[in-house]
Amino acid sequence: MARSYSVYDVFTDRKLAGNPLAVIFDGDDLSDEAMQAITRELNLSETVFVQPSSNPAYAARLRIFTPGRELPFAGHPTVGTAVALAERAHGATTRDLVSVLEENVGPVRCAVRLREGEASFAEFDLPRKSQPAIMPLDKLGIADALSLKVTEIGFENHVPSVWSAGVPFLLIPVHDVGAAQRVEFDPQLWEKIVPFVDGALASAYVYCRGGVNHVAKFHARMFASGMGIVEDPATGAAAAALSGAIHHFDRLTDGHHPIMIEQGVEMDRPSFIHLHIDVDGGTISNARIGGQAVRLASGTLDL
C-alpha cells in the first residue's frame, strides 16, 4: 500500500533548520510494531502517524513515536502536523484555522496561521499544566553526566528540578550560554543518576538565560537517550515543562509573559520556540507553545 507522507522542518522559517518531522498521513491500519519500525527506519527525532479520530469534532488522531518509544504528547509533532494538515487541506492560501488534535495525552487545541509566500505558524494550548515531581537529585552526578563543574549548575535561584506537562524532563539550569555550549552528555552516567518518572527515564533539558540570538530569553539543549535521541534540535514538550519552572523560580506576576526559547544552535539547526504564559491570581491560567514550520519533502511509503 502506498502511504503519503511529508517531512517538515519545525520551529523554523527556513528549510534544513529547526527540528525535522515525518508526518505519515495514512496511518490508521498500522500496528504499534510497524509504526515503531517505520520511525526507526526514518531515524528522525519523531514521526507522526495520522489516524481518524473516534470523535467527529477532532481533526485527527496522532500517534507520536521517537526511535525509542511512543510518546503521549510532543510539541514539534503537534506544531508540524497541525501545519501539515492545514496545508494539505487548503494549499498555499491565506487563512486562520482552529482545530483539535487527539493525542494520547488528550485533546490538544491548535490554531494555524497560513500566509501565502510565508512559513506557516501553529500554536497549541498545553493539554496539561506543567507540574513538579519532588524527588532527591544528585547535583554532582548531574554535573558529571554533562561534563561540567558542579559550580556551573544553577543560576540565580534556579536549581535542577523535574517537571512534566505530559512528558517528564529533568530541567538543569546552567550558569550561561558558554556552559550550555560546553556540555558533553554522557548517557551511561546519566542513566545511573537520573530518576524514573511515570515509568519513563527523565530526559535532560539544559537551559540558561539569554541566547545567541538577541530575541531569545532562554537558550536550551535536550538529550534523551531513553527515547533513542542523542540530541534534539527543538523540544516543545520540554518547553511546556519549563513553563512551570519559570513560573516557580521567577515568581511571574499576573499577566501575559511571552518567552522565546532558542535550541539546536550547537547542532547547526537553530530553532525558535514561542512560549506564552498567562498568570492569574499567582497561578498559570494558560500556557501555549508555537512556532513556524516549512515543508521539505513529500512522497510515498510503499508499505
Residue, then its C-alpha position, 0 to 999 in steps of 0.5 A: m500500500a502506498r502511504s503519503y507522507s511529508v517531512y517538515d522542518v519545525f520551529t523554523d522559517r527556513k528549510l534544513a533548520g529547526n527540528p525535522l518531522a515525518v508526518i505519515f498521513d495514512g496511518d490508521d491500519l498500522s500496528d504499534e510494531a510497524m509504526q515503531a519500525i517505520t520511525r526507526e527506519l526514518n531515524l528522525s527525532e519523531t514521526v507522526f502517524v495520522q489516524p481518524s479520530s473516534n470523535p467527529a469534532y477532532a481533526a485527527r488522531l496522532r500517534i507520536f513515536t521517537p526511535g525509542r518509544e511512543l510518546p503521549f504528547a510532543g510539541h514539534p509533532t503537534v506544531g508540524t502536523a497541525v501545519a501539515l494538515a492545514e496545508r494539505a487541506h487548503g494549499a498555499t492560501t491565506r487563512d486562520l484555522v482552529s482545530v483539535l488534535e487527539e493525542n494520547v495525552g488528550p485533546v490538544r487545541c491548535a490554531v494555524r496561521l497560513r500566509e501565502g509566500e510565508a512559513s506557516f505558524a501553529e500554536f497549541d494550548l498545553p493539554r496539561k499544566s506543567q507540574p513538579a515531581i519532588m524527588p532527591l537529585d544528585k547535583l554532582g552526578i548531574a554535573d558529571a553526566l554533562s561534563l561540567k563543574v558542579t559550580e556551573i549548575g544553577f543560576e540565580n535561584h534556579v536549581p535542577s528540578v523535574w517537571s512534566a506537562g505530559v512528558p517528564f524532563l529533568l530541567i538543569p539550569v546552567h550558569d550561561v550560554g558558554a556552559a550550555q555550549r560546553v556540555e558533553f552528555d554522557p548517557q551511561l552516567w546519566e542513566k545511573i543518576v537520573p530518576f524514573v518518572d511515570g515509568a519513563l527515564a527523565s530526559a535532560y533539558v539544559y537551559c540558561r538565560g539569554g541566547v545567541n540570538h538577541v530575541a531569545k530569553f532562554h537558550a536550551r539543549m535536550f538529550a534523551s537517550g531513553m527515547g533513542i535521541v542523542e540530541d534534539p534540535a527543538t523540544g516543545a514538550a520540554a518547553a511546556a515543562l519549563s513553563g512551570a519552572i519559570h513560573h516557580f523560580d521567577r515568581l511571574t506576576d499576573g499577566h501575559h509573559p511571552i518567552m522565546i526559547e532558542q535550541g539546536v544552535e550547537m547542532d547547526r539547526p537553530s530553532f525558535i520556540h514561542l512560549h506564552i504564559d498567562v498568570d492569574g491570581g499567582t497561578i498559570s491560567n494558560a500556557r501555549i507553545g508555537g512556532q513556524a514550520v516549512r515543508l521539505a519533502s513529500g512522497t510515498l511509503d510503499l508499505 
